[in-house]
């Protein structure tokens, strides 16, 4: 069974009242253990394709299957939970939270992977002072904030409301996973640093560690070396190659021909259609 399958997928947007056909009938199968580059110029549809493969968007028509199950018609919350638990994302712009340390940034996806219901029980748990800033906004505004206000109105000292903003129960396991992921990408010496204190290459390695913490079977990387010099780009690519060697499926979206040629499969797009799908 394939990891991901797209069948006659079309995606149309409207810009200025006019339809834009980003994907025009794409069919694609991604196997477990693939190491592929999705290659194409700007406007070719590669980012739209990545969004569909990463369950971040739904097609205008056609079907998207994840391990044999149709996922394109799932509601947003269900797709988000599946995405958090099964897929790791790496972006060109890193998307690290500036107020959190390296260790805390890597731990953030553990919040989402546990689901909203489990997060609802997090009001009694402890993890750290800055980590709760990473909580999804609905949890902060609908759960944590009202609970804190209620306790303060009841005369509970402010110091005793601290557990409401922390997440103790899974902190040890999450921290252990985060440390292991950072060790793997060579960033274990930077645990307490903020993103602003890191180089571009270091930030991208932290972003990869963050993508690994939930032990996903699929890594999707969007132009992961686009903002890096050659030395750091090679180091990041070597991490992806190591992940593939361990059985992780890795898809890299890029316009870099040289990078694409170092993968095991090249999927080339042009005008919203696949024009090449070759294996090495």
MOVENGI-V700890 format. One record per residue. N is the residue number from 0. RES is the residue in one small letter. PHI is phi in whole degrees, 0 to 359 (none if undefined). OMEGA is omega in whole degrees, -180 to 180 (NA if undefined). Layout:
n->N res->RES phi->PHI omega->OMEGA
n->N res->RES phi->PHI omega->OMEGA
This chain:
n->0 res->x phi->none omega->179
n->1 res->x phi->292 omega->175
n->2 res->x phi->290 omega->-180
n->3 res->x phi->225 omega->176
n->4 res->x phi->222 omega->172
n->5 res->x phi->243 omega->-180
n->6 res->x phi->237 omega->177
n->7 res->x phi->47 omega->-177
n->8 res->x phi->278 omega->175
n->9 res->x phi->235 omega->177
n->10 res->x phi->224 omega->-179
n->11 res->x phi->238 omega->175
n->12 res->x phi->249 omega->174
n->13 res->x phi->244 omega->179
n->14 res->x phi->231 omega->-178
n->15 res->x phi->62 omega->180
n->16 res->x phi->84 omega->-179
n->17 res->x phi->256 omega->179
n->18 res->x phi->286 omega->175
n->19 res->x phi->240 omega->-177
n->20 res->x phi->269 omega->-177
n->21 res->x phi->289 omega->175
n->22 res->x phi->230 omega->-173
n->23 res->x phi->234 omega->176
n->24 res->x phi->85 omega->-178
n->25 res->x phi->268 omega->172
n->26 res->x phi->239 omega->-173
n->27 res->x phi->203 omega->175
n->28 res->x phi->237 omega->176
n->29 res->x phi->252 omega->-177
n->30 res->x phi->272 omega->173
n->31 res->x phi->302 omega->178
n->32 res->x phi->88 omega->176
n->33 res->x phi->296 omega->172
n->34 res->x phi->228 omega->-167
n->35 res->x phi->232 omega->172
n->36 res->x phi->248 omega->172
n->37 res->x phi->259 omega->-167
n->38 res->x phi->247 omega->177
n->39 res->x phi->174 omega->178
n->40 res->x phi->286 omega->176
n->41 res->x phi->301 omega->-179
n->42 res->x phi->88 omega->-178
n->43 res->x phi->281 omega->-179
n->44 res->x phi->108 omega->-174
n->45 res->x phi->291 omega->178
n->46 res->x phi->290 omega->176
n->47 res->x phi->299 omega->178
n->48 res->x phi->297 omega->179
n->49 res->x phi->297 omega->180
n->50 res->x phi->298 omega->178
n->51 res->x phi->286 omega->178
n->52 res->x phi->295 omega->-180
n->53 res->x phi->270 omega->178
n->54 res->x phi->61 omega->178
n->55 res->x phi->269 omega->-180
n->56 res->x phi->212 omega->179
n->57 res->x phi->238 omega->-178
n->58 res->x phi->283 omega->173
n->59 res->x phi->289 omega->173
n->60 res->x phi->204 omega->-175
n->61 res->x phi->93 omega->-176
n->62 res->x phi->227 omega->176
n->63 res->x phi->236 omega->-179
n->64 res->x phi->246 omega->175
n->65 res->x phi->245 omega->-176
n->66 res->x phi->50 omega->174
n->67 res->x phi->87 omega->-178
n->68 res->x phi->253 omega->178
n->69 res->x phi->294 omega->-177
n->70 res->x phi->242 omega->-174
n->71 res->x phi->292 omega->-179
n->72 res->x phi->253 omega->174
n->73 res->x phi->289 omega->177
n->74 res->x phi->289 omega->-174
n->75 res->x phi->302 omega->-177
n->76 res->x phi->295 omega->-180
n->77 res->x phi->292 omega->178
n->78 res->x phi->296 omega->-180
n->79 res->x phi->297 omega->-180
n->80 res->x phi->291 omega->177
n->81 res->x phi->298 omega->179
n->82 res->x phi->298 omega->-178
n->83 res->x phi->295 omega->-175
n->84 res->x phi->275 omega->-169
n->85 res->x phi->243 omega->-173
n->86 res->x phi->231 omega->174
n->87 res->x phi->251 omega->-177
n->88 res->x phi->243 omega->175
n->89 res->x phi->229 omega->-175
n->90 res->x phi->240 omega->179
n->91 res->x phi->300 omega->-176
n->92 res->x phi->269 omega->175
n->93 res->x phi->72 omega->178
n->94 res->x phi->57 omega->175
n->95 res->x phi->273 omega->180
n->96 res->x phi->277 omega->-169
n->97 res->x phi->295 omega->-177
n->98 res->x phi->273 omega->-179
n->99 res->x phi->260 omega->176
n->100 res->x phi->286 omega->176
n->101 res->x phi->304 omega->-179
n->102 res->x phi->299 omega->-179
n->103 res->x phi->293 omega->177
n->104 res->x phi->300 omega->-179
n->105 res->x phi->291 omega->-179
n->106 res->x phi->283 omega->-174
n->107 res->x phi->309 omega->-177
n->108 res->x phi->299 omega->177
n->109 res->x phi->295 omega->177
n->110 res->x phi->297 omega->-175
n->111 res->x phi->290 omega->-177
n->112 res->x phi->291 omega->-180
n->113 res->x phi->279 omega->177
n->114 res->x phi->88 omega->-176
n->115 res->x phi->297 omega->-178
n->116 res->x phi->298 omega->179
n->117 res->x phi->292 omega->178
n->118 res->x phi->297 omega->178
n->119 res->x phi->299 omega->179
n->120 res->x phi->277 omega->-176
n->121 res->x phi->286 omega->-178
n->122 res->x phi->293 omega->-178
n->123 res->x phi->255 omega->-169
n->124 res->x phi->241 omega->-173
n->125 res->x phi->230 omega->172
n->126 res->x phi->216 omega->-179
n->127 res->x phi->170 omega->-173
n->128 res->x phi->286 omega->-174
n->129 res->x phi->266 omega->-176
n->130 res->x phi->305 omega->-177
n->131 res->x phi->300 omega->176
n->132 res->x phi->298 omega->-179
n->133 res->x phi->275 omega->179
n->134 res->x phi->299 omega->176
n->135 res->x phi->303 omega->-176
n->136 res->x phi->306 omega->-180
n->137 res->x phi->301 omega->179
n->138 res->x phi->292 omega->-179
n->139 res->x phi->295 omega->-172
n->140 res->x phi->277 omega->-174
n->141 res->x phi->261 omega->-175
n->142 res->x phi->239 omega->-174
n->143 res->x phi->293 omega->-177
n->144 res->x phi->300 omega->178
n->145 res->x phi->299 omega->-180
n->146 res->x phi->294 omega->178
n->147 res->x phi->295 omega->180
n->148 res->x phi->300 omega->-180
n->149 res->x phi->298 omega->-180
n->150 res->x phi->294 omega->180
n->151 res->x phi->293 omega->178
n->152 res->x phi->297 omega->-180
n->153 res->x phi->279 omega->178
n->154 res->x phi->86 omega->178
n->155 res->x phi->289 omega->179
n->156 res->x phi->303 omega->-177
n->157 res->x phi->304 omega->-178
n->158 res->x phi->299 omega->-178
n->159 res->x phi->277 omega->176
n->160 res->x phi->274 omega->-177
n->161 res->x phi->304 omega->-180
n->162 res->x phi->301 omega->179
n->163 res->x phi->293 omega->-178
n->164 res->x phi->252 omega->-178
n->165 res->x phi->230 omega->-173
n->166 res->x phi->223 omega->-169
n->167 res->x phi->289 omega->-164
n->168 res->x phi->300 omega->-179
n->169 res->x phi->250 omega->179
n->170 res->x phi->301 omega->-178
n->171 res->x phi->301 omega->-179
n->172 res->x phi->292 omega->-179
n->173 res->x phi->296 omega->179
n->174 res->x phi->294 omega->178
n->175 res->x phi->298 omega->178
n->176 res->x phi->297 omega->-179
n->177 res->x phi->296 omega->179
n->178 res->x phi->297 omega->179
n->179 res->x phi->295 omega->180
n->180 res->x phi->294 omega->179
n->181 res->x phi->291 omega->175
n->182 res->x phi->298 omega->-178
n->183 res->x phi->297 omega->-178
n->184 res->x phi->263 omega->176
n->185 res->x phi->75 omega->-178
n->186 res->x phi->236 omega->-178
n->187 res->x phi->290 omega->179
n->188 res->x phi->272 omega->-175
n->189 res->x phi->238 omega->-171
n->190 res->x phi->305 omega->-173
n->191 res->x phi->264 omega->180
n->192 res->x phi->280 omega->173
n->193 res->x phi->267 omega->-180
n->194 res->x phi->306 omega->-179
n->195 res->x phi->295 omega->-180
n->196 res->x phi->266 omega->-176
n->197 res->x phi->248 omega->172
n->198 res->x phi->283 omega->178
n->199 res->x phi->300 omega->179
n->200 res->x phi->296 omega->178
n->201 res->x phi->293 omega->179
n->202 res->x phi->297 omega->179
n->203 res->x phi->291 omega->177
n->204 res->x phi->293 omega->174
n->205 res->x phi->295 omega->179
n->206 res->x phi->298 omega->177
n->207 res->x phi->292 omega->177
n->208 res->x phi->301 omega->178
n->209 res->x phi->300 omega->180
n->210 res->x phi->293 omega->-175
n->211 res->x phi->270 omega->-166
n->212 res->x phi->297 omega->178
n->213 res->x phi->270 omega->177
n->214 res->x phi->53 omega->-178
n->215 res->x phi->287 omega->175
n->216 res->x phi->273 omega->-177
n->217 res->x phi->227 omega->172
n->218 res->x phi->247 omega->175
n->219 res->x phi->248 omega->-177
n->220 res->x phi->239 omega->-179
n->221 res->x phi->258 omega->-179
n->222 res->x phi->48 omega->-172
n->223 res->x phi->292 omega->-180
n->224 res->x phi->247 omega->-174
n->225 res->x phi->298 omega->-177
n->226 res->x phi->257 omega->-173
n->227 res->x phi->245 omega->173
n->228 res->x phi->285 omega->-173
n->229 res->x phi->300 omega->-178
n->230 res->x phi->297 omega->-179
n->231 res->x phi->289 omega->177
n->232 res->x phi->298 omega->179
n->233 res->x phi->296 omega->-180
n->234 res->x phi->294 omega->178
n->235 res->x phi->295 omega->179
n->236 res->x phi->298 omega->178
n->237 res->x phi->298 omega->177
n->238 res->x phi->294 omega->178
n->239 res->x phi->299 omega->180
n->240 res->x phi->295 omega->177
n->241 res->x phi->294 omega->178
n->242 res->x phi->297 omega->178
n->243 res->x phi->299 omega->179
n->244 res->x phi->299 omega->179
n->245 res->x phi->271 omega->176
n->246 res->x phi->99 omega->178
n->247 res->x phi->281 omega->174
n->248 res->x phi->281 omega->-176
n->249 res->x phi->235 omega->175
n->250 res->x phi->241 omega->-179
n->251 res->x phi->245 omega->175
n->252 res->x phi->271 omega->-174
n->253 res->x phi->203 omega->169
n->254 res->x phi->250 omega->-176
n->255 res->x phi->272 omega->-177
n->256 res->x phi->298 omega->-178
n->257 res->x phi->297 omega->178
n->258 res->x phi->295 omega->-179
n->259 res->x phi->300 omega->-177
n->260 res->x phi->290 omega->179
n->261 res->x phi->270 omega->177
n->262 res->x phi->270 omega->-178
n->263 res->x phi->268 omega->-177
n->264 res->x phi->210 omega->178
n->265 res->x phi->239 omega->176
n->266 res->x phi->246 omega->-175
n->267 res->x phi->255 omega->179
n->268 res->x phi->245 omega->173
n->269 res->x phi->207 omega->179
n->270 res->x phi->61 omega->178
n->271 res->x phi->79 omega->179
n->272 res->x phi->231 omega->175
n->273 res->x phi->279 omega->180
n->274 res->x phi->255 omega->178
n->275 res->x phi->207 omega->173
n->276 res->x phi->214 omega->-174
n->277 res->x phi->238 omega->177
n->278 res->x phi->249 omega->-179
n->279 res->x phi->243 omega->NA
